[in-house]
Amino acid sequence: MKRDDQQIKQWLATRKQQHLYRSTHLLSTPQQPRMTVDGKPTLSFCSNDYLGLANHPQIITALTTAAQRYGVGAGASHLVNGHSLEHQKLEQALAEFTGREAALLFSTGYMANIGAVTTLMARNDSIFEDRLNHASLLDAGLLSGARLIRYRHNDMDNLSQKLRRDTATNRMLLSDGVFSMDGDIASIPELVSLSQQYQAWLMIDDAHGFGVLGKQGGGVLETTGSSQQDVPLLMATLGKAVGVSGAFIAGSHDHIELLKQLARTWIYTTAMPPAVAAACRQSLTLIRQESWRREKLAALIQQFKEGAKVKGLPLLPSETPIQPVLIKNNQAALAISHDLFEQGIMVTAIRPPTVPTHTARLRITLSASHSQKDIEKLLEALGYCLDKSPLPE
C-alpha cells in the first residue's frame, strides 16, 4: 500500500514519542576533540578519529598537493579511466601494511562488505554472522541471497552447533573485529579454527581495530598473528583511525582479481578522488611511525575505565577506544546526552535499532588527541548527570 503524506507524518511523530527520532548536529570546525557544534564550543567524545589524524597537517598537505596535481574528482570508475597512480600506490601500501598479497579500494566500508559478500555467496549457500555485527555485514548477507544464520554474540559454542547442523557446500563466517557499539573484540582464533574445520570462508570487518590495535597498528589480526591463510578476507575502513575516507578489502591476488571482475559496488561506482588516496597513504606512514599515539590512547582508555569504576558507571566490558555506558532506557539516554551537551560535552545516545531493544547507551569514544584533563572533565560531567538523574530500574 502506498504511504501518503499523513502516514509519513504519523510515523515520524511516533518515532519522536518513542525517543527514537534521529537528528544531526552541525559542525563548523575540523574533526578534533574541541569543536564548534550547533554554534556551541564543545568537547567531543563521539568521533571515530581514534588516533587524532583527521586534522593532521601532513595529511592535509598530502591531500592538497595531490589535488593540485590530479584535481578533485576521479571522473570515472576504476575500470573506465578513474584508476590513478595514487590509487595504485595506496592499494600496494595497504597490502604491505596488512601482510596480504593485494588490496582493493572501495568508496565506503558498506560498499566493500556488500561487494565482497555478494560476489562470493549466493542462493543455497550459508552465511553465519554474529548477532552484533555491523549493519553493512548483515545487509551484505541478506543481499547475497544466501541463507543468513545469526549466532549469539561471541558465542563460539553456539556457532559450532549451527555449523554442525548446516548442509550447505559453500559457507562463510562473517564478524566484526571490534564490535562498533560494544567495543569488545571477536574471538578470532576460534573463528579461524571453525572456518578451517568446516571449510568455510572467513571474513573480518576490522573497521574499528585497524590502526588502533597491534604494535604497528595492523588491527585485530596483528594482535592474534592471523595470516592471510587464516583470514582470507580482511575489510577495514580509512575514515576512522586513518582519519580520511574510504575502505579496502585485502586478500590473495586471486580473491582481489575476482572482486574486480564481479563486485558490483566496485565496478559500478566512481573511484575515490586521487587526492584522498594520497592522504590515506600519508596517514598509513604516520600510523606506523608514531606508535606513541596508540600508547597514549591505551593510557587514556585505562584512565577512563578506572575513573568510571570509582564512580560506579555501568560500562560494558571493552579494552578499546569504544567505551559504552549502558543506560537501557531510550528517554534516559537522550536526556543524559542532552545534559552533557549543555555542559559543553558531546556524547551521542545510541538507541534501537542500532543496538538491541532495552540496551540504549552513551557511546563514548576516546582519541589520542584527548588529554588526561579531558578525561577528568568527562568523568566529572557523567557523575554529575547520573547523580542528578539516577538511571531507571
N, C-alpha and C positions, 0 to 999 in steps of 0.2 A: 504493500500500500504506500502511495506517495505521501511523504510527510509535508504538511503545509506549514506556513509561517507560524501559526498559532501553536502547533505541536512542537516546533523547534523552541519557541519561547518558553513553553511549559517545561520542556526537557532541561533547558538551561536554568530555569528557576528551581527545579528540583535538585539539580547539582549544587546550587548555592545553599539550599536548605540542608543538604546532607554534608555540607562543608567539604565538598569535593571539587568545587569550581577552581579552575586553573587560570592564572593571570601572569603577565610578565612584568618585570621591573625594567626601568630604563637607565642604562649606564652611559655616563658621559666622560669617562676616564679609561685608561688602559686596564687590562686584566691584571690585578695586583691586590694585595691584602687591603690597602686603603684606597677606596674608590668613592666616586660620587654616584649614588644610586637614587633615582627619583628626586634629584636635586639635593640630596642629603649626604653629608660626609659619613662614610660607613666603613667599618672594619669587617671584611668579608671572611666567612668560614664555609663557603659553599661552592668553591671553584675546584675543578679537577686539574688545575695547573700545579700539580704536586711538587715540582722542582723549581717553581718560580721562573720559568723560562719564557713565558708568553710575551713578556715585555723586555727581553734581554737585548741590549744594544747590538751585540754581534749578530744576533739572528735578524734583527730589523735591518741591519746593514746588508746582510746576505740577501734578504728579500728585495730591498730597494735596488741593489746593484744588479741583481738578475732581472728585475722588472725593466730597468733601463736597457738591458741587452735584448730581452725576449718579449717585452711588452707585458700586458696584464692578463691576457687570456690565452689558453692553449689553442682555441679556434676550432678544434675538431676532436673526435675520439682518437685513442691511441692507434687504431688500425687504419685511420684515414691519413691525416698528416699532423696529428696532435702530440706525437711521442717525441719529446725533445731530448737533447743531451742531458739536461738536468734531471729528467725523469729516469733516464738510463743510469746515471750516476747514483741517484738515490736508491733505486732498486738493487744495484750492486752493493751499496753500503749497507742496506738492510739485511741482505743475505749474509754478508760477512759478519755483521753485528749479532745476528741471531744464530749463527753457525749452521745455516741452511744453504742448499745449493743455489736457490733462486728465490726471488720475491716479486710480487706483482702489486702495483699501486691501485687503490680504489679511492673514490671521492669521499666515502664515509665508511665507518665500521658496519653500519646497517647494510650497505650495498655489498661490502666484502663478504659478510656472513651469508646473505641471500645468494650471492653469486656462487660461492663455493659449495654450499649445501645443495642447491638446486641443480648444480652441474653433476654432482656425484651420486645423488639419491633420487629415486623415482618410485612410482607405484609398485607395490609388492615388496618394497624394502622396509626396513625398520630403523627408526632413529630414537635413541634413548637420551633424554635430557633431564638434567637436574631441575627440580621444580622452581628454583630461584634463578634460573638462567635469565639473561638479559632478553628483553622483548625481541630483539633482532634475531637471536638464535631460535626462539620459539616460532616467530613468523617464518623464518627460513625453513624450519621443519614442516610447517603447515603448507607452505607454497611448493615444496618439493613433491607433494602428493604421496609421500611415504607414510607409513603408519607411525604416528608420534606417540611414544611411550615415555611418561614422566616418572622419575623415581624420586623418593624422599631426599630432601636436601642433604648432600654429602653422605648419604647412607649407602655404602658400598655393598652391604649385605642385601639390601632391597634391590639394588641394581643387578647384583648377581642372580637373584631369584628371577627377575624379569628376563634376563638374558637366557637363563636355562629353559624358560618356557617358550622362548621365541623360535619360530621355524623359518624365518627369512634367510635367504642365502647372502644377502648384502645388508650389512648393519653398520651403523655409525654411532659413536658416543660423542655427545656434544656437552661441553661445560665451560662456564666462565673459569678463568684462572683465579682472579679475585672477584668476589661477588659484589656487584656495584652498590647494592643497598644495605648489605650486612657487613661488608668489609672483611669477611673471613676468606680462607683460601681453599681451593679444591684439593681433594685427595689425589694428587697427580700420580704418585707411584702405583696406587691401587687401580686407577683408571688405565694406566699403561698395561698393568698386568691383566686386567679383564679384557682389554681390547685385543691383546695378543692371544689370550686363552680362547676367545670366541671369534677370532679373525675378523674383527670389526675395525672400521676406520676410527681414528681418534682425532678430534679437532678441539683445540683450546682457544678460547677468546680471552686474550690477556690484556684487554684494553686498560685495566686499572693496575696491572702489575708491571707492564713494560716501562722501563726507565726508572722505576721505583725500587724494585726488588733485585737482589743479586749484587755481587761486588762490582760488576761492570754495568749494572742497570739492564741486564738482559731479561729480567722479569722472572715470573714464577718458574719457568722451565730451567733457567740458570740455577735457581736455588735447589732444584731437585736433580740437576745434572741430566735432564731428559734430552736425548738426542733426536735427530730428525727421524731415525728409525722408530724411536719410542712414540713420538708425537708427529705423525706425518704432516699435519696441517696446523700452522700457528697463525692466528689473526691477532693483530694489535692495531691500535689507533695512534694517530700522530697529533691529536688535538688535546691530549690530556698531559701526561708528564713531558711529552716532546714539546708541547706548547704552541703548536702551529695548527695544522688541519690535515685531514685525510686519514687513510688507513692502508694496510697491506696484508696480503697472505704470503707466508713463507713456507717453502717445502722443497721437494725434489724438482729437478728440471722438468721431468715428465709431468708431474702434477701441475706445475705452473703453466706448461705449454697446453695442457688440457683445458685449464681455465681460460687461456687466451682464445681457444677455439670455441668454447661453449658457454662461458659465464656471461649471461645477458646483461648483468649490471655493470660489467666492464666493457663489453663490446659496444653497447648502445648508449654511451654517455660521453660527454666531452671530458677530456683529461683535465686534471687539476692544473692550475696555472703553473708554468715552469718556475716562476719566482717562489711559489710556495714550496716546491720540491727543493729548491736551493736552500730555503730557510730551514726545512726539516733536516737536511744533511748537515748544516752548521750546528743544529741542536744536538744531533747524534754525537758530534765531536765533543761538545760541552758535557753531555751526559757521561761519556766515557772518561773524560779528563777530570771533571770536577766532582769527584766522589764525595767531597765534603757536603754536597747538597743532600745526598742520601743519608749521610751520617747525622747531619743537623736535623733532618726530618725525623729520623728514628728517635732522636733525643726528645724532640717536641711531642711525638706520639706518647712516649713514656711519661713525660711531664703531665700531659693531659689526662692520661689514664690514672695516674697516681692521684692527681688532684680531684678527678671525678669520683674516685673510690672514697676519698675523705669526705666528700660532700654527699655521698650516697646516691649519685646519679645512676639511673638504670641503663647502663651501657650494654650493648651486645658484645660478645667476645670477638675482638678484632685486634690484630697487630699491625694493621696497615693504616694509611692516612684517612681511611673512611671510618669514622667513629660515630655510629648511630646511637642516639639517646632514645630509647623506646618509650613512647608516650601512650600508645594504643588507641586513644580516643582522637578522632579527627578534629573535633572542635577545639580540644585542649592543645593539640599540636599547632594548629593555626594561631591560637591565642598566644602561646608562648613565643612562636616565631614573630608575631606582631610586637609583643612586649620587648623582645630583644632588639628589633629594628628601631623601636622608639628610644632605646639606649645606645643606638649607633652601631649595633652588631647585626650582621646579616647571616642568618641560618635558615635554610629552606625547610619547610614542613613537607614531608613526603607522605602521601596518603594513597589508599587504594584507587585505581587498580595497579599502580606502580609497585606496591607492596601488598601482601595478603591482608584481608579484612581483619580489623582489630590489631593491626601492627603499625599504625601510624607512628611516625618518628621525626625527630630532628636529625637530619643527615649532616653531620659536621665533617668537613674535610680540611685537613691541615696541609700546609705548604712550607717548603724550605724558606720561603720569603717571610713567614711569620717569625716573630721574636718571642722570647720567653715572657716578656711583659704582655704581649698579645694573648698568650695562652692564659695568663693570670687574669686578664680582663674578661676573657670569655667565661672562665670558671666562676668568677665573681658574679657576672651577669646571670649565668644559668642558675646558680644557687639562689640569687635574689628572686628570680622568676618562679622557681619551684617552691620557695618559702611563701611567696605571695599567693600563689595559686597551686596548692597541692594537687597531685595527679588524682583523677577519679579512680575508684576501685574497678 
